[in-house]
Amino acid sequence: MLGEAKNITVSESCGRWYASIQTERAVEAPVPSSTRDVGIDLGIARLATLSDGSHVAPLDSYRKHETRLRRYQRAMSRKVKFSHNWHKAKRRVQALHARIGHARRDYLHKATTTISQNHAMVCIEDLQVRNMSKSSKGSAETPGRNVRAKSGLNKAILDQGWFEFRRQLEYKLNWAGGRLVVVPPHYTSLTCPACDYVSARNRTSQAKFKCLQCGYENHADVVGALNVLARGYRVIACGEEGAGSGQKTRTKPSSVKQEPTEAAMREADHA
């Protein structure tokens, strides 16, 4: 139903006159079709793990095409730059890059649409993807360590499309009348959701979580999602920022996702 006319514009094109009318109308706020809340833990082995125990498997679009892309890029490097064959090889590389990106976006659209339609509130970690995927190569004076392993991790992080996942969730929840709550990401996978005990030794492997204090066991990503949901409730209730509730740690909370590493495990064992 149209409202009151605010602006009328008349223009001429190719001997014909056109009129455009700008109106203003009141639109009711959308109401979510679901009343469920969920926390989401983003990762690499699993793209998204929900606090209800379900998860979204990763597509790994780049990794599936990495060998072919490397072959195309190698062939391009052997051509005379700016020659006809070089432009032909370049178009082939660009087409494969576009295919990788299109597949990733399509997969993320399907996943975020399902989540936004089935939940009224979604809590997600405030991951600084740019900082997490920085190169560790260093400089000639201070070379980095484990550069090759960090490079592979960076590729895997960027291949998941975490930022795009969050962007799509935000506007789709707004369309559906839902809400996206962003929470601090530190120690979500190392905190026990039952007793709030925080320790690097709680997470014994990439997938296994067992609290040393109360014995609570679950998949580590599900634990992270449960903690994200709990922090989301606290953010809404009292605007909490920074560290979550529970045992205080000696170190300053990090702005990036905390995962168990061999170094962290060794430090915990000596503590």
N, C-alpha and C positions, 0 to 999 in steps of 0.2 A: 504494500500500500504506500503510495507516494505521499510525501508531506508537502510543506510549504515551499514554493519555488524561491530559490535564493539568487540565482543568476541565470540570465538568458543571453546566449551568444549567437549571433547570426553571421555567417561567413559565406563567401562565394568561392567556388572551385569549378573550373572547366565549364563556365557558363551556367552553373546550377547553384542555387542558394540552399544552405543547410542551417538548421537551427539546433542548438544543443541547450538543454535545460539542466541546471544543477539544482537538486533538491536536498532537503534535510529531513530525515525521518528517525524516529526513535526505534532502537533495536533492543529487544529484551536480552539480558545477559544469559548466555548458554548455561544449561544445567547438566552436570556430568551424569551419564547413564549408569555409572557404577559408584559405589560408596567405599570401595576397597582402597587401602593404602599399601604402598610397596616401597622397599628400599632396593637399590640396584648397586651391585659391585661390578665394576668394569675390569676386564683382564685380557689376557692374551690366549691362554688355554681355553677360556670361555669368554666370549665377547661380553656377555652380560649375565650375571647370576642374580636372580630375584630372591627376595627374602622368604617367599613361599616355597622355595626349594627348586623351582623350575629354572631353566637357563636357556640362553640363546647361543648356539654354537657359532664359532667364527667362520667367516667366509674365506678369509685369506686370499683375496683376489690377486694381490701382487705376487704372493709366493707361488701361486699356481702358474703364473705366466712369467716368472722371473727368468727361467732358462731361455725361453723364446725371446724375451726382451733383450737379454744379454747377447744372444746371437744376432739379433737385428742391429743392435748398437755396435757390435764388433764389425759387422759388414759395412755399416755406415762410415765407421772410422777409416776404412780402407779405400773409400772413394775419394776422388779429387774434390776438394771442398768447393761448393757452389756449382758443381757440374750437374748435368742432367741426371746422371745416375745417383749423385749424392742427394739431390732433392727427392728423387724417387725413394731412396732408402730412408730419408728423413720422414717422409709421409707415412711410411710403413711403421716406423717407431712411434710417431704421433698417434696413429690409429690404434696401436696396441695400448698405449697409455690411456687413450680415451675409453677403450673397452674395459680396462681395469677400473677406471674411475666410475664409469656408468654401472658396472656390476656391483661395486661397493655401495653406491648411493641407492640403487634399487633395493638391495638387501636391507640396508638400514631403514629405508622408507617402510618396508613391510614389517620389520621388527618394531619400529617406533609407533606405527599405526596401531598394531595389536595392543601394545602396552598402554597407549594413551586412551584407547577406547574401553579398556577393561579396568582402569584405575582412576580414582578421583584425585589422588595425590601420589606423586612419585618423588622419592628422595634419591639424590645422586651426589657423588663425590665431586668436589671442586678441583679437578685434576688440571695441573698446569702442563699441558701436553708439550708446549714449546720447550719448557725447561727439562722435561723428562726425556726428550728426544734430542738433546744437544749432543754434539760430537765430543768424544773424550780424547781426541787425537792430541790435543795440547799444542805445544810449540817446540822449536828446536832446543830451547833452553830447559823447558820443563815438559818432556814428552808424557803422554798419558799412559795409563796401564789398562790391560785387557781391552785394547782398542777394537780388535776384531769382534770380540763377544759383545761389546757395547754397540757396535755398528749393527750387528744382527738384531739386538734388542730394539734399537731405534727403528729399524725397518718393520719389525713386528708391531710396535706400538702405532706407527703411522698407518700400517695396513689395516688396523681395526677401525679407524675413523671415529675415535672417541669424541672429538669436538663436534663433528657432524651429527653424531648420535644424540648428543646433548642439545644441539641447536634444533634438530627436528622434534625432539620430545617437547621442548619448550613451547614452540608455536602450535603444535598439535594439541597439547593440553590446554592452551589458551582458547583454541577453537572449540574444544569440547567442554569448556568450563572447569577444567581441572587445574592443578597447581603443581609446579615444579619447585622443589626445595633443594637448594645446594648446600652441602655441609662440608666441614673440614675433613680431609681424607686421611690424616695421620693416624696410624696404629689401628685402623679399622679391622685389619686381618690378624692382629696380634692381641686384641682385647676379648676377653671372655664375655659373651652376652648374658651369661647367667650370674656371674659374681663381679664383673668389671675388673678382673685381675689382668694386668698387662705384662707380657713377657715375650721375648723373642722365641723362647723355648716352647711356648704354647703351640706354635706352628712347626711341626716336626718335618713337614715336607710341603710341596707345592699344593697338595690337595687335602692333607690331613691336619686337623686341629684337635688338640686335646689339652684342656686347661690343667695346669699343674696344681692348682689350688683346690678346685672343686670336682675335677674329673670330667667336666662337660666335653662331649665329643660331637663333631659334625664336620661337614666339608668346609674347608677354610674359606672358600668363596661365599658360601651361604652364611658363615659367621660374619664375614665382612658386610654382606647385605643387611643382616639383622642389626648390626651396629650402625650402619648408615640410616636405617629406618628410625632407630631409637634417637639418633642425633637430630634427625629431621623433626621429630616430635618436640625435642628440647629447643630447637631453633624457633619453631612456631610459638611455643609456650612462653619462652623467656628471652628469645633473641640471642641464644648462646653462641659464642664465637670462640675459636681456639680449641683447646683440648677437651675431650669428652669427660664424662664423670668417671669416678673410679680412682684407682691408684695413680698417684702422681709419678711421673718419670723424671729422671735426672737430666735428661737432655731436652733441649728446646724442641717443641713440635715442628716437624718438617712440613713444608708446603706441598710435598709430593707423596705419592703412594708408597707405603712401607711394605716391602716384601721380604721374606726371610732369605738371606744370602749366607754363603758359607762364612764370610767374615763376621756377620751378625751372630751366627750360631756359635762361633768360636768365642766371641766376646761374652756371650751369655753364659757359656760353660765355665769361663774363668771368673765370672762375677761372684 
